[in-house]
């Protein structure tokens, strides 16, 4: 899933969360306070789920497989951190 699609899903989920809160205490509480509380409990679960969903990795993403992590000279002073030792240097 592309990052843009994940962002859309995240903002849609957060919009549903806000909508549930607004509807619960703006409209539903006049008919049923327990239903409004239930809607708020459902809305309370949505933000953590949206954050987990928006931050999951995709099979085509390779940010976790950065070759710089395998660089033995990473902490040496004067070492170019943007170019690992096993990558050829451009001259």
DOVO-192838 format. One record per residue: z, x, y of N, C-alpha, C, O, CB in turn. Coordinates in nm, 2 decimals. Glycine has a CB too. Layout:
<recs>
REC     nzz     nxx     nyy    cazz    caxx    cayy     czz     cxx     cyy     ozz     oxx     oyy    cbzz    cbxx    cbyy
REC       Z       X       Y       Z       X       Y       Z       X       Y       Z       X       Y       Z       X       Y
...
</recs>
This chain:
<recs>
REC     nzz     nxx     nyy    cazz    caxx    cayy     czz     cxx     cyy     ozz     oxx     oyy    cbzz    cbxx    cbyy
REC    0.00    0.08   -0.12    0.00    0.00    0.00    0.00    0.09    0.12    0.08    0.19    0.13    0.12   -0.10    0.00
REC   -0.08    0.06    0.22   -0.09    0.14    0.34    0.03    0.12    0.43    0.10    0.01    0.42   -0.22    0.10    0.41
REC    0.06    0.21    0.51    0.17    0.20    0.60    0.16    0.08    0.70    0.26    0.02    0.73    0.19    0.33    0.68
REC    0.04    0.06    0.74    0.02   -0.06    0.83    0.06   -0.19    0.77    0.12   -0.27    0.83   -0.12   -0.06    0.89
REC    0.02   -0.20    0.64    0.05   -0.32    0.57    0.21   -0.33    0.54    0.26   -0.44    0.55   -0.02   -0.33    0.43
REC    0.27   -0.22    0.51    0.41   -0.22    0.50    0.48   -0.26    0.63    0.58   -0.33    0.62    0.46   -0.08    0.45
REC    0.43   -0.21    0.74    0.49   -0.25    0.87    0.48   -0.40    0.89    0.57   -0.47    0.94    0.43   -0.17    0.98
REC    0.36   -0.46    0.86    0.34   -0.60    0.87    0.44   -0.68    0.79    0.50   -0.78    0.84    0.20   -0.64    0.84
REC    0.45   -0.64    0.66    0.55   -0.71    0.58    0.69   -0.69    0.63    0.77   -0.79    0.63    0.54   -0.65    0.43
REC    0.73   -0.58    0.68    0.86   -0.56    0.74    0.88   -0.65    0.86    0.99   -0.72    0.86    0.88   -0.41    0.78
REC    0.79   -0.65    0.95    0.81   -0.74    1.07    0.81   -0.89    1.03    0.87   -0.97    1.09    0.70   -0.71    1.17
REC    0.73   -0.92    0.93    0.73   -1.06    0.88    0.86   -1.10    0.82    0.92   -1.21    0.85    0.62   -1.09    0.78
REC    0.92   -1.01    0.74    1.05   -1.04    0.68    1.16   -1.04    0.79    1.25   -1.13    0.78    1.08   -0.93    0.58
REC    1.15   -0.96    0.89    1.25   -0.96    1.00    1.23   -1.09    1.08    1.33   -1.14    1.13    1.24   -0.84    1.09
REC    1.11   -1.13    1.10    1.08   -1.26    1.17    1.14   -1.38    1.10    1.20   -1.47    1.16    0.93   -1.28    1.19
REC    1.13   -1.38    0.96    1.19   -1.48    0.88    1.34   -1.48    0.90    1.40   -1.58    0.90    1.14   -1.47    0.73
REC    1.39   -1.36    0.90    1.54   -1.35    0.91    1.59   -1.41    1.05    1.68   -1.48    1.05    1.58   -1.20    0.90
REC    1.52   -1.37    1.15    1.56   -1.42    1.28    1.54   -1.58    1.29    1.62   -1.65    1.34    1.48   -1.36    1.40
REC    1.43   -1.62    1.23    1.40   -1.76    1.22    1.51   -1.84    1.15    1.55   -1.95    1.19    1.27   -1.79    1.16
REC    1.55   -1.78    1.04    1.66   -1.85    0.96    1.79   -1.86    1.05    1.85   -1.96    1.05    1.69   -1.77    0.83
REC    1.82   -1.75    1.12    1.94   -1.76    1.20    1.93   -1.86    1.31    2.02   -1.94    1.34    1.97   -1.62    1.26
REC    1.82   -1.86    1.38    1.80   -1.96    1.49    1.80   -2.10    1.44    1.86   -2.19    1.50    1.66   -1.92    1.57
REC    1.72   -2.12    1.33    1.72   -2.26    1.28    1.86   -2.30    1.22    1.90   -2.42    1.24    1.62   -2.27    1.16
REC    1.93   -2.21    1.16    2.06   -2.24    1.11    2.16   -2.29    1.21    2.22   -2.39    1.20    2.12   -2.13    1.03
REC    2.17   -2.22    1.32    2.27   -2.25    1.42    2.21   -2.33    1.54    2.29   -2.38    1.62    2.33   -2.12    1.47
REC    2.08   -2.34    1.54    2.03   -2.43    1.65    1.99   -2.57    1.61    2.00   -2.66    1.69    1.90   -2.36    1.70
REC    1.97   -2.59    1.48    1.92   -2.72    1.43    2.00   -2.76    1.31    2.06   -2.87    1.32    1.77   -2.71    1.39
REC    2.01   -2.69    1.21    2.07   -2.73    1.08    2.22   -2.76    1.09    2.27   -2.85    1.02    2.04   -2.63    0.97
REC    2.29   -2.69    1.17    2.43   -2.71    1.18    2.47   -2.85    1.22    2.59   -2.89    1.20    2.49   -2.60    1.27
REC    2.38   -2.92    1.29    2.42   -3.05    1.33    2.42   -3.15    1.21    2.49   -3.25    1.22    2.32   -3.10    1.44
REC    2.35   -3.12    1.11    2.35   -3.20    0.99    2.44   -3.15    0.88    2.51   -3.23    0.81    2.21   -3.22    0.94
REC    2.44   -3.02    0.86    2.52   -2.96    0.75    2.56   -2.82    0.78    2.48   -2.73    0.78    2.44   -2.97    0.62
REC    2.69   -2.80    0.81    2.74   -2.66    0.84    2.73   -2.58    0.71    2.69   -2.46    0.72    2.88   -2.67    0.89
REC    2.76   -2.63    0.59    2.74   -2.54    0.47    2.60   -2.49    0.45    2.58   -2.38    0.41    2.79   -2.61    0.35
REC    2.50   -2.58    0.48    2.36   -2.54    0.47    2.33   -2.43    0.57    2.25   -2.33    0.54    2.27   -2.66    0.49
REC    2.38   -2.44    0.69    2.36   -2.34    0.79    2.42   -2.21    0.75    2.37   -2.10    0.77    2.42   -2.38    0.93
REC    2.54   -2.21    0.69    2.61   -2.09    0.65    2.52   -2.03    0.53    2.51   -1.91    0.53    2.75   -2.12    0.60
REC    2.47   -2.11    0.44    2.39   -2.06    0.34    2.26   -2.00    0.39    2.22   -1.89    0.34    2.35   -2.18    0.24
REC    2.20   -2.06    0.49    2.08   -2.00    0.55    2.12   -1.86    0.61    2.04   -1.77    0.60    2.02   -2.09    0.66
REC    2.23   -1.85    0.67    2.27   -1.72    0.73    2.30   -1.62    0.62    2.27   -1.50    0.64    2.40   -1.74    0.82
REC    2.35   -1.66    0.51    2.38   -1.57    0.40    2.24   -1.51    0.34    2.23   -1.40    0.31    2.46   -1.63    0.29
REC    2.15   -1.60    0.34    2.01   -1.56    0.29    1.95   -1.46    0.39    1.90   -1.36    0.36    1.92   -1.68    0.27
REC    1.97   -1.50    0.52    1.92   -1.41    0.63    1.99   -1.28    0.63    1.93   -1.18    0.67    1.93   -1.48    0.77
REC    2.11   -1.27    0.59    2.19   -1.15    0.59    2.13   -1.05    0.49    2.15   -0.93    0.51    2.33   -1.18    0.56
REC    2.07   -1.10    0.38    2.02   -1.01    0.28    1.88   -0.95    0.31    1.84   -0.85    0.26    2.01   -1.09    0.14
REC    1.81   -1.02    0.40    1.67   -0.98    0.43    1.66   -0.85    0.49    1.57   -0.77    0.45    1.61   -1.09    0.52
REC    1.74   -0.81    0.60    1.71   -0.68    0.66    1.73   -0.56    0.57    1.64   -0.47    0.58    1.81   -0.66    0.77
REC    1.83   -0.55    0.48    1.83   -0.43    0.39    1.71   -0.43    0.29    1.65   -0.33    0.26    1.96   -0.43    0.31
REC    1.68   -0.55    0.25    1.56   -0.56    0.16    1.43   -0.52    0.23    1.35   -0.45    0.17    1.55   -0.70    0.10
REC    1.42   -0.56    0.35    1.30   -0.52    0.43    1.29   -0.37    0.45    1.19   -0.31    0.45    1.30   -0.60    0.57
REC    1.41   -0.31    0.48    1.41   -0.17    0.50    1.37   -0.09    0.37    1.30    0.01    0.38    1.55   -0.12    0.55
REC    1.42   -0.14    0.26    1.39   -0.07    0.13    1.24   -0.09    0.10    1.17    0.00    0.06    1.48   -0.13    0.02
REC    1.19   -0.21    0.13    1.05   -0.24    0.10    0.96   -0.16    0.19    0.86   -0.11    0.15    1.03   -0.39    0.12
REC    1.00   -0.14    0.32    0.91   -0.07    0.41    0.92    0.08    0.39    0.82    0.15    0.43    0.96   -0.10    0.55
REC    1.02    0.13    0.33    1.03    0.28    0.31    1.00    0.32    0.17    1.01    0.44    0.14    1.17    0.32    0.34
REC    0.95    0.24    0.09    0.91    0.28   -0.05    0.78    0.36   -0.04    0.70    0.34    0.05    0.90    0.16   -0.15
REC    0.77    0.45   -0.14    0.65    0.54   -0.14    0.54    0.48   -0.22    0.57    0.40   -0.31    0.69    0.68   -0.19
REC    0.42    0.51   -0.19    0.30    0.47   -0.26    0.25    0.58   -0.35    0.27    0.70   -0.32    0.20    0.42   -0.16
REC    0.18    0.54   -0.45    0.12    0.65   -0.54    0.03    0.74   -0.47    0.01    0.85   -0.50    0.05    0.58   -0.66
REC   -0.04    0.69   -0.37   -0.14    0.77   -0.30   -0.08    0.85   -0.18   -0.14    0.94   -0.13   -0.25    0.69   -0.24
REC    0.05    0.83   -0.15    0.12    0.91   -0.05    0.17    1.04   -0.12    0.21    1.04   -0.23    0.24    0.83    0.01
REC    0.16    1.15   -0.05    0.20    1.27   -0.10    0.30    1.35   -0.02    0.32    1.47   -0.02    0.08    1.36   -0.13
REC    0.37    1.27    0.07    0.47    1.34    0.16    0.58    1.40    0.08    0.65    1.50    0.13    0.52    1.24    0.26
REC    0.62    1.35   -0.04    0.73    1.41   -0.11    0.69    1.53   -0.19    0.77    1.60   -0.25    0.78    1.30   -0.21
REC    0.56    1.56   -0.20    0.51    1.67   -0.28    0.46    1.78   -0.18    0.35    1.84   -0.20    0.39    1.62   -0.37
REC    0.53    1.81   -0.08    0.50    1.91    0.02    0.50    2.05   -0.04    0.61    2.09   -0.10    0.59    1.90    0.14
REC    0.39    2.13   -0.04    0.40    2.26   -0.10    0.49    2.36   -0.03    0.53    2.46   -0.09    0.26    2.32   -0.10
REC    0.53    2.33    0.09    0.62    2.42    0.16    0.76    2.43    0.10    0.83    2.52    0.12    0.64    2.38    0.31
REC    0.80    2.33    0.02    0.93    2.33   -0.04    0.94    2.43   -0.15    1.05    2.48   -0.18    0.96    2.19   -0.10
REC    0.82    2.47   -0.21    0.82    2.58   -0.31    0.81    2.72   -0.25    0.80    2.81   -0.33    0.71    2.55   -0.41
REC    0.81    2.73   -0.12    0.79    2.86   -0.06    0.92    2.94   -0.07    1.02    2.90   -0.01    0.74    2.84    0.09
REC    0.92    3.05   -0.13    1.04    3.13   -0.15    1.08    3.20   -0.02    1.20    3.24    0.00    1.02    3.24   -0.25
REC    0.99    3.22    0.08    1.03    3.29    0.20    1.05    3.19    0.32    1.04    3.22    0.43    0.91    3.38    0.24
REC    1.08    3.06    0.28    1.10    2.96    0.38    1.20    3.00    0.49    1.18    2.97    0.61    1.14    2.83    0.32
REC    1.31    3.06    0.45    1.42    3.09    0.55    1.41    3.22    0.61    1.49    3.26    0.69    1.55    3.07    0.48
REC    1.31    3.31    0.57    1.30    3.44    0.63    1.26    3.43    0.77    1.17    3.35    0.81    1.19    3.52    0.55
REC    1.32    3.51    0.86    1.28    3.51    1.00    1.14    3.56    1.02    1.10    3.66    0.95    1.38    3.60    1.08
REC    1.07    3.50    1.11    0.93    3.54    1.14    0.83    3.48    1.04    0.71    3.51    1.05    0.92    3.68    1.14
REC    0.87    3.40    0.94    0.78    3.34    0.85    0.72    3.22    0.90    0.79    3.13    0.96    0.86    3.31    0.71
REC    0.59    3.20    0.89    0.52    3.08    0.94    0.55    2.96    0.84    0.50    2.96    0.73    0.37    3.11    0.95
REC    0.63    2.87    0.89    0.68    2.76    0.80    0.57    2.65    0.78    0.58    2.57    0.69    0.80    2.69    0.87
REC    0.46    2.66    0.86    0.36    2.56    0.85    0.25    2.61    0.75    0.16    2.53    0.72    0.29    2.53    0.98
REC    0.26    2.73    0.70    0.16    2.78    0.61    0.24    2.85    0.49    0.28    2.97    0.51    0.06    2.88    0.68
REC    0.25    2.79    0.38    0.32    2.85    0.27    0.25    2.97    0.22    0.13    3.00    0.25    0.34    2.75    0.15
REC    0.32    3.06    0.14    0.26    3.18    0.09    0.15    3.16    0.00    0.05    3.24   -0.01    0.37    3.26    0.03
REC    0.15    3.05   -0.08    0.04    3.04   -0.18   -0.08    2.97   -0.12   -0.18    2.94   -0.19    0.09    2.96   -0.29
REC   -0.08    2.94    0.01   -0.20    2.89    0.08   -0.27    3.00    0.14   -0.21    3.09    0.20   -0.17    2.77    0.18
REC   -0.41    3.01    0.14   -0.48    3.12    0.20   -0.47    3.11    0.36   -0.47    3.00    0.41   -0.63    3.12    0.16
REC   -0.45    3.22    0.42   -0.44    3.23    0.56   -0.59    3.23    0.62   -0.68    3.29    0.57   -0.37    3.36    0.61
REC   -0.60    3.15    0.73   -0.73    3.14    0.80   -0.74    3.26    0.89   -0.64    3.28    0.97   -0.75    3.01    0.88
REC   -0.84    3.33    0.89   -0.86    3.45    0.98   -0.97    3.43    1.08   -0.99    3.52    1.16   -0.88    3.57    0.90
</recs>
